Amino acid sequence: MTMQPIIEARGIVNRFGTQVVHDGLDLTVHAGEIFGIVGGSGSGKSVLLNTLLGLRRPQAGEVRIRGTDITQLDDAALRSLKTLYGVTFQAGALFSALTVIQNVQLPMLEHLRLSPRALEELAMLKVRLVGLPPEAAYKYPSQLSGGMVKRAALARALALDPQLLLLDEPTSGLDPISAAAFDELLLGLQRELALTVVMITHDLDSIFRNCNRVGVIVDRKLVAGDLDTIVHHPHPWIQAYFQGDRARRFGAAHGA
């Protein structure tokens, strides 16, 4: 694995009024890894994701994606940067009035110049890539199961062949079998497409199954390391999260 940073965040400060969410947070994500981000309620996991996406400008610090500090970019430059990454949000965030294939085509319409036939074929390729049956492409999100919605959102995230995926709670709301199937899909795609994945999750099973490294937001900063390092970290919240009864059960099941 090439250990070239694809994301570097340094000295990130995010606050809302007098409430400081992040205070000097640092994050490095290397190309080709699956990096999990966990933290308690109110620790600012989604705020951090929005900062990495350029949707939120931090009060201090910088975020570099492939060496470019996105906190200094204007809207036009940020828009062109969007072709480098795909993103899924917690509830899927599909447009309910559009079919799956129309949702997948949205990034293509914004950034590519394709004939209607090429657009249809490319979008259908993405639908198949995430394991959805062809007939699902012409259904609306409300007609799909939770697991299929997650896959449809992933197909849209892959629409522009990004090198980087940012996933917000990708298995939330799924039963254990559907969550395991999604994890298996993600691992397969990560290998086949040489993806770098940043995944916000509270799903311990997903963490042990997928992640090369984990970052934990505690005390408004990020503590990062491989699973063994994090599982044995002395911070009380990290201990409670990774060493509680439920965590020990997951760890034993995955050889941690």
C-alpha positions in Angstrom: 0.0 0.0 0.0 1.4 3.4 -1.0 1.4 5.6 2.2 0.8 8.8 0.4 -1.7 11.1 2.3 -4.8 11.7 0.3 -6.4 13.8 3.0 -4.5 16.0 5.5 -6.3 18.1 8.1 -4.2 20.2 10.4 -5.2 22.4 13.4 -8.9 22.3 12.6 -11.1 24.5 14.8 -14.9 24.3 14.5 -17.2 26.2 16.8 -20.8 27.3 16.9 -21.0 30.5 19.0 -19.2 29.7 22.3 -19.4 25.9 21.8 -16.1 24.6 20.6 -16.5 21.3 18.7 -13.0 20.7 17.4 -9.9 22.4 18.8 -6.7 21.8 16.9 -7.9 18.5 15.4 -5.4 16.7 13.1 -6.2 13.9 10.6 -4.2 12.1 8.0 -5.8 9.5 5.6 -3.4 7.5 3.4 -4.3 6.4 -0.2 -5.7 2.9 -0.3 -6.9 2.6 3.3 -10.3 2.4 4.9 -10.2 4.9 7.8 -13.1 4.8 10.3 -14.1 7.8 12.4 -16.0 7.3 15.7 -17.0 9.5 18.5 -19.7 10.2 21.1 -22.9 12.2 20.4 -22.0 15.8 20.0 -18.3 15.1 19.2 -18.7 16.6 15.7 -18.4 13.6 13.4 -20.7 15.1 10.8 -19.2 18.6 11.3 -15.8 17.0 10.5 -17.2 15.3 7.4 -18.6 18.6 6.2 -15.3 20.2 6.8 -13.4 17.6 4.8 -16.0 18.0 2.0 -15.5 21.8 1.9 -19.2 22.2 2.8 -18.1 24.0 6.0 -15.1 26.3 6.4 -13.4 25.9 9.8 -12.6 28.8 12.0 -8.9 27.8 11.9 -6.7 25.1 10.2 -6.4 23.7 6.8 -7.8 20.6 4.9 -5.7 19.3 2.0 -7.1 16.9 -0.5 -4.2 15.6 -2.7 -2.2 18.6 -1.6 -4.8 21.3 -2.3 -6.0 23.3 0.6 -9.7 23.3 0.1 -10.3 25.9 2.8 -8.9 28.5 0.4 -10.9 27.5 -2.7 -13.7 29.5 -4.2 -17.0 27.9 -5.1 -16.0 27.1 -8.7 -12.8 25.4 -7.7 -14.6 23.4 -5.0 -17.1 22.3 -7.6 -14.4 20.9 -9.8 -12.8 19.2 -6.8 -16.1 17.2 -6.3 -15.1 14.9 -9.2 -12.3 13.5 -6.9 -14.6 12.1 -4.3 -17.9 10.5 -3.8 -20.1 10.8 -0.7 -23.0 9.1 0.9 -25.0 10.6 3.7 -26.6 8.8 6.6 -30.2 8.7 5.3 -29.1 8.0 1.8 -30.1 11.5 0.7 -31.5 10.3 -2.6 -34.0 12.6 -4.4 -37.4 11.0 -3.8 -38.9 12.3 -7.0 -36.2 10.7 -9.1 -35.7 7.0 -9.9 -32.5 5.3 -8.8 -30.9 5.6 -12.3 -31.8 9.3 -12.4 -30.2 9.8 -9.0 -27.1 8.1 -10.2 -27.0 10.2 -13.4 -27.1 13.6 -11.5 -23.3 13.9 -10.9 -22.8 12.8 -14.5 -25.1 15.5 -15.9 -23.3 18.1 -13.8 -19.7 17.1 -14.8 -19.8 15.0 -18.0 -20.9 15.6 -21.5 -22.5 12.4 -22.6 -25.2 11.3 -25.1 -28.5 10.1 -23.5 -27.6 6.5 -24.4 -24.1 6.7 -22.9 -25.5 8.3 -19.8 -28.0 5.4 -19.5 -25.3 2.8 -20.0 -22.8 4.3 -17.6 -25.4 4.8 -14.9 -26.7 1.2 -15.3 -23.1 0.0 -15.0 -22.9 1.7 -11.6 -26.2 0.2 -10.5 -24.9 -3.3 -11.3 -21.5 -2.5 -9.7 -23.2 -2.1 -6.3 -25.1 -5.4 -6.6 -28.6 -4.0 -7.4 -30.8 -5.8 -9.9 -31.4 -4.0 -13.2 -35.1 -3.5 -12.4 -34.2 -1.5 -9.3 -32.8 1.2 -11.5 -36.2 2.3 -12.5 -37.8 2.3 -9.0 -38.1 5.3 -6.7 -36.3 5.3 -3.3 -39.6 4.8 -1.5 -40.0 1.5 -3.3 -36.6 0.1 -2.1 -35.5 -1.6 1.1 -33.1 0.1 3.4 -30.2 -1.9 2.2 -31.1 -1.1 -1.5 -31.3 2.6 -0.7 -27.7 2.4 0.8 -26.5 0.6 -2.4 -28.2 3.2 -4.6 -26.6 6.0 -2.7 -23.2 4.2 -3.1 -23.9 3.9 -6.9 -24.4 7.6 -7.1 -21.2 8.2 -5.1 -19.3 6.1 -7.6 -20.8 7.9 -10.6 -17.7 9.9 -11.5 -15.2 7.1 -10.8 -13.8 8.9 -7.7 -10.6 7.8 -5.9 -12.0 8.8 -2.6 -15.2 7.8 -0.8 -16.6 9.5 2.3 -19.4 7.6 3.9 -21.6 8.8 6.8 -23.0 5.9 8.8 -23.2 3.6 5.8 -24.8 0.7 7.7 -27.0 2.6 10.1 -30.6 1.3 10.2 -29.7 -2.0 8.6 -30.2 -5.4 10.1 -27.0 -7.4 10.8 -27.2 -9.5 7.7 -27.8 -6.5 5.4 -25.0 -4.6 7.2 -22.6 -7.5 6.7 -23.5 -7.7 3.0 -22.9 -4.0 2.6 -19.5 -4.3 4.3 -18.6 -7.2 2.0 -19.6 -5.1 -1.0 -17.5 -2.1 0.2 -14.4 -4.2 0.8 -14.8 -5.8 -2.7 -15.2 -2.4 -4.4 -12.3 -0.9 -2.4 -10.0 -3.6 -3.7 -11.3 -3.7 -7.3 -11.4 0.1 -7.7 -8.3 1.0 -5.6 -10.5 3.3 -3.5 -9.6 5.3 -0.3 -12.5 5.2 2.1 -13.3 7.5 5.1 -16.2 6.1 7.0 -18.0 7.6 9.9 -19.7 4.8 11.8 -20.8 3.7 15.3 -21.1 0.1 14.0 -18.4 -1.9 15.8 -18.8 -4.9 13.5 -18.1 -2.6 10.5 -15.1 -1.2 12.2 -13.5 -4.6 12.9 -14.5 -5.9 9.5 -13.4 -3.0 7.3 -11.0 -0.5 8.8 -7.2 -0.4 8.5 -7.1 2.5 11.0 -9.5 4.3 13.2 -9.8 7.9 14.4 -11.7 8.6 17.6 -12.9 12.2 18.4 -12.3 12.8 22.1 -11.7 16.1 23.9 -12.3 18.0 20.6 -9.3 16.3 19.0 -8.7 13.1 17.0 -6.8 10.1 18.4 -5.8 7.8 15.5 -4.1 4.5 15.0 -4.5 0.9 13.9 -7.2 -1.2 15.6 -4.9 -2.8 18.1 -3.5 0.6 19.2 -7.0 2.2 19.5 -8.6 -0.8 21.3 -5.9 -0.6 24.0 -5.8 3.3 24.2 -6.1 4.4 27.9 -8.6 7.3 27.3 -11.7 6.5 29.3 -14.2 7.1 26.5 -12.2 4.9 24.1 -11.9 2.2 26.7 -15.7 2.3 27.3 -16.4 2.1 23.6 -13.9 -0.6 22.6 -13.6 -2.5 25.8 -17.2 -2.7 27.0 -19.1 -6.1 26.9 -20.5 -5.5 23.5 -17.1 -4.4 22.1 -15.3 -7.4 23.6 -17.8 -9.7 21.9 -17.2 -8.0 18.5 -13.4 -8.0 19.1 -13.3 -11.7 19.9 -15.4 -12.5 16.8 -12.9 -10.6 14.6 -9.7 -11.7 16.3 -9.0 -8.4 17.9 
